[in-house]
Amino acid sequence: MAVLDAMQSAALRLAGRKPAVFFGAPDSMVFEAEICDLVNEVATDVAHYRDWSALKKVWTIQTDGSESYPLPPDYDRMTIDATVSKSGWWLWGYFRYGDLDTFIAEKDRNMVLSPGGWTIYGEEMHFWPVPEGEAQFPYISSRYVRCNDTTQCKSEFNADQDEFLLPERLLTLGLVWRWREQKKLDYTGDQEAFVKALSEYASKDGGARTYASARRNSFPGARIAWPFPLG
């Protein structure tokens, strides 16, 4: 369903009419402009509410001996409890450094914990020690809109025929609430309806679990120093 349907449904409830055009409407059509502005805000709020399965992707870094690598072009955030796995390392993956200070300190002291750890800063993923082979991790995409013309995904609506990758009913309910809130009107019931629907869709979403490779067992958060002499 196109975003136009969600905006028209909201318009019927708010203004008692069903505009044929929103994006691309003349500047004089203030109501349509307000809805276009709000629909992206509502969509962003919905996308950030949880790690929706429709927005989950897996990124693979082919390492080349460097310490740092660019994040995916559509990277928004890591999934909850995300792990970064190493190809061919069947037992565990890279651990996540809790803070940048620890990462810098252990790197300066040349501390080596196998296979290594990672952290994100400066829009790059940094490893210590430098990885070999590849590193793979799940993430949440920032592109929650599908363009009807190209079928490519993007990060905001700018055409009436664009499609939302998440439930479009949430756009309608969110638009009604946010528009009335913006106009200083009573929106209590509208906000409750949006929050209730959001919670229901979230509870039914099948993407609550994080990605895990079948080639290995994972120990989230564990920092295992190996190989070293045991005993």
C-alpha distance (Angstrom), angle and dihedral (degrees) to the residues before:
residue distance angle dihedral
M1 . . .
A2 3.80 . .
V3 3.79 122.2 .
L4 3.82 86.3 -116.3
D5 3.81 89.1 73.8
A6 3.81 92.2 53.4
M7 3.81 92.3 48.1
Q8 3.81 92.6 46.7
S9 3.80 90.9 50.6
A10 3.80 90.3 51.6
A11 3.82 91.3 46.5
L12 3.80 91.6 54.0
R13 3.79 90.4 54.6
L14 3.79 94.8 43.4
A15 3.80 105.0 35.7
G16 3.79 105.4 11.6
R17 3.79 93.1 -119.2
K18 3.79 139.2 93.5
P19 3.82 112.4 -135.7
A20 3.80 114.8 -152.7
V21 3.80 92.9 -147.3
F22 3.79 134.3 33.9
F23 3.79 109.6 157.8
G24 3.79 105.9 51.3
A25 3.80 93.5 24.4
P26 3.85 116.1 138.8
D27 3.80 116.2 -85.9
S28 3.79 88.9 -115.5
M29 3.83 89.8 68.9
V30 3.79 95.9 85.8
F31 3.80 97.3 172.7
E32 3.81 92.4 55.3
A33 3.82 90.5 48.4
E34 3.79 90.8 51.6
I35 3.79 91.9 51.5
C36 3.81 91.7 48.9
D37 3.78 90.4 51.8
L38 3.79 94.1 47.1
V39 3.81 97.3 44.6
N40 3.81 92.1 66.8
E41 3.79 90.8 47.7
V42 3.81 91.9 50.9
A43 3.81 91.8 45.7
T44 3.80 91.3 52.1
D45 3.81 91.4 50.4
V46 3.81 90.6 51.0
A47 3.81 93.3 46.7
H48 3.81 91.4 51.5
Y49 3.80 94.5 47.6
R50 3.79 95.3 86.2
D51 3.79 144.4 -19.6
W52 3.80 95.4 -78.8
S53 3.79 114.2 -159.6
A54 3.82 90.7 -132.3
L55 3.81 90.0 62.3
K56 3.80 98.2 44.8
K57 3.76 118.6 110.6
V58 3.80 136.8 167.2
W59 3.80 120.9 -129.8
T60 3.78 125.2 -161.2
I61 3.80 122.3 -157.3
Q62 3.78 115.9 -156.1
T63 3.79 100.3 -150.7
D64 3.78 122.2 -139.9
G65 3.80 102.9 -177.4
S66 3.80 94.5 -79.8
E67 3.78 123.9 127.2
S68 3.83 96.8 -138.4
Y69 3.81 135.1 43.8
P70 3.83 133.8 -175.0
L71 3.78 118.0 -101.1
P72 3.82 119.5 -119.4
P73 3.83 112.5 -73.1
D74 3.81 90.3 -117.4
Y75 3.82 95.7 42.1
D76 3.79 115.0 144.8
R77 3.80 103.9 159.8
M78 3.77 143.9 -35.4
T79 3.79 117.5 -90.3
I80 3.78 118.8 -104.6
D81 3.82 109.7 -80.1
A82 3.79 89.9 2.8
T83 3.80 117.3 -179.4
V84 3.78 127.4 -156.8
S85 3.80 109.3 -141.2
K86 3.77 130.3 -158.6
S87 3.77 119.3 -134.8
G88 3.79 111.3 -111.1
W89 3.82 92.8 8.7
W90 3.76 98.5 115.7
L91 3.79 101.2 179.1
W92 3.80 106.9 54.7
G93 3.80 144.5 -19.6
Y94 3.78 137.9 -123.8
F95 3.80 113.6 -61.3
R96 3.79 122.4 -128.6
Y97 3.79 118.4 -115.0
G98 3.77 108.8 -127.5
D99 3.79 93.8 -141.7
L100 3.78 140.9 4.6
D101 3.81 93.9 -113.7
T102 3.81 91.4 61.4
F103 3.79 91.4 47.7
I104 3.82 92.0 52.2
A105 3.82 93.3 44.2
E106 3.80 95.2 50.7
K107 3.77 91.5 45.1
D108 3.84 91.7 50.5
R109 3.82 90.7 49.3
N110 3.80 90.2 47.4
M111 3.80 90.9 -124.8
V112 3.80 109.7 172.3
L113 3.79 121.8 -159.6
S114 3.79 113.5 175.7
P115 2.95 127.7 -87.8
G116 3.82 89.0 2.2
G117 3.78 143.2 -123.4
W118 3.78 140.3 -94.1
T119 3.77 142.6 -148.6
I120 3.81 136.1 176.8
Y121 3.78 126.7 -126.4
G122 3.79 136.2 135.0
E123 3.84 89.7 27.2
E124 3.80 89.9 -66.5
M125 3.80 137.0 101.7
H126 3.80 111.5 -122.7
F127 3.80 125.5 -160.4
W128 3.77 134.9 -162.3
P129 2.95 120.0 -138.0
V130 3.81 99.9 25.7
P131 3.83 106.9 -99.0
E132 3.77 127.5 -126.8
G133 3.79 126.4 -144.8
E134 3.79 110.2 2.0
A135 3.78 142.1 -33.4
Q136 3.80 123.2 -147.5
F137 3.79 130.0 -167.8
P138 3.83 141.2 164.3
Y139 3.79 120.5 -118.5
I140 3.79 141.9 169.6
S141 3.79 116.6 -105.5
S142 3.80 120.9 -131.5
R143 3.82 90.4 -148.1
Y144 3.80 105.8 91.6
V145 3.82 96.7 153.2
R146 3.82 126.7 79.7
C147 3.78 116.7 -151.9
N148 3.79 109.8 -131.2
D149 3.81 93.1 -148.7
T150 3.80 99.9 49.2
T151 3.85 101.7 17.5
Q152 3.81 85.8 -133.6
C153 3.79 118.6 133.2
K154 3.81 124.8 -118.5
S155 3.78 139.7 175.9
E156 3.82 101.6 -110.0
F157 3.79 144.6 24.7
N158 3.81 117.2 -102.9
A159 3.82 102.1 150.9
D160 3.80 133.3 52.8
Q161 3.80 92.9 -125.1
D162 3.80 95.3 53.9
E163 3.79 114.4 120.5
F164 3.81 129.1 -135.8
L165 3.81 114.1 -132.2
L166 3.81 89.4 -148.3
P167 3.84 129.6 56.7
E168 3.81 107.2 -55.3
R169 3.80 92.3 -155.5
L170 3.80 85.2 74.1
L171 3.80 88.8 60.9
T172 3.81 91.7 55.0
L173 3.80 94.1 47.7
G174 3.79 92.4 43.0
L175 3.82 92.5 49.2
V176 3.80 92.5 51.9
W177 3.79 91.6 50.1
R178 3.82 97.7 43.3
W179 3.82 95.0 44.2
R180 3.81 92.8 51.8
E181 3.78 90.4 44.9
Q182 3.83 89.7 51.5
K183 3.81 90.4 51.5
K184 3.82 92.2 50.3
L185 3.82 90.7 -114.6
D186 3.79 126.7 140.7
Y187 3.82 107.1 -82.5
T188 3.80 102.1 161.7
G189 3.80 96.9 117.4
D190 3.81 92.0 40.2
Q191 3.78 93.0 54.0
E192 3.79 91.2 48.3
A193 3.82 91.4 50.1
F194 3.80 91.5 51.6
V195 3.81 94.5 46.9
K196 3.82 91.8 46.8
A197 3.81 92.9 50.3
L198 3.80 91.3 45.0
S199 3.79 91.4 53.4
E200 3.81 92.3 46.9
Y201 3.80 94.2 50.7
A202 3.79 90.8 45.2
S203 3.80 92.7 51.9
K204 3.81 90.6 52.3
D205 3.77 95.5 46.0
G206 3.79 111.3 112.6
G207 3.78 95.6 -149.3
A208 3.77 101.2 80.8
R209 3.80 93.3 111.1
T210 3.78 120.9 79.5
Y211 3.78 122.4 -122.9
A212 3.79 116.6 -90.1
S213 3.78 128.0 -179.9
A214 3.80 115.9 -122.5
R215 3.79 89.2 -142.2
R216 3.76 95.2 75.1
N217 3.76 147.0 20.9
S218 3.78 115.3 -111.4
F219 3.75 130.3 -142.4
P220 3.83 104.6 -166.2
G221 3.78 111.0 -144.1
A222 3.79 94.1 2.1
R223 3.79 117.5 135.7
I224 3.78 108.6 -158.1
A225 3.77 118.8 -173.4
W226 3.79 105.5 -151.1
P227 3.00 150.0 179.2
F228 3.78 94.7 40.9
P229 3.81 131.1 120.2
L230 3.79 111.2 -73.7
G231 3.78 128.4 -147.6
